[in-house]
Every structure is written in structure tokens, then in C-alpha cells.
Amino acid sequence: MRNGRRDPHRVREDLLEMPITVADVMGQPMCFFGGGYLRLFPYWLVKKKARGVLAEGRPVVFYIHPREIDPAHPRLPMSASRRFKSYVNLESTEAKIRHVLQDFPVTTFQKAIREYPELVNSHVA
């Protein structure tokens, strides 16, 4: 969502949201950190945008689909645009993930929640 919250927050008392991370590009939110976005963009740009998000005090949620680390997985028949979205740069995903693991502290959602203590005891108004 263009105007959605970008920080971890409670949606309601029993539901915590850890939004997929976005960074601004010319005033518009854009994802760089997982799936096709991670595959499409060069790592130097992903790293730059991640550092910017961290400087804002927000966590970066990196994510991948298991099929994205196996460039030799079976291909499904699909349209050219869908094929591009599904398979572009598969061969670079593993290296990008290795760079993420080297360049950034990685944790679990459970541990990340502890870093936002206001979420543990907060209540939705």
C-alpha cells in the first residue's frame, strides 16, 4: 500500500504485522528485497536500499521462494511476461543471498519482535 505502515506494528491486539520492506524511489515505495525484485535488481542497489531502510530504524525483511535458488528447476509453460517474472536472473539469486548473509545481521521474526518491545505490550486503540 502506498500509504501503509512500513514499521512492525499491531494490527489488532492479537495480530502483529511485519510488513514486507519497501524503500522509496522518486517518492514511490518499491520492494528490492525478495522474490523477483531481489532477482531483478543488482546486488549493489539492493544493499544500498537496505542500508537506507536500516538508517530509518526499520528492519529489512529479505525473502526468497525455494525455487529461486535452483536455476535448473523444471520450467512450466507460461506467457513471455510471466516467464520473465518467474525466471529472470535465477542464476544470480544464490550469490545475492550469500552477500546478504555476509553484509547484514540476520535473525528470526521471534528475535526481531524482541527488538521492538513496544509491540509486545502495546494495544490497538
Secondary structure, 3 states (H helix, E strand, C coil): CCCCCCCCEEEECCEEECCCCCEEECCEEECCCEHHHHHHCCHHHHHHHHHHHHHCCCCCCCECCHHHHCCCCCCCCCCHHHHHHHHCCHHHHHHHHHHHHHHCCCCCHHHHHHCCHHHHHCCCC
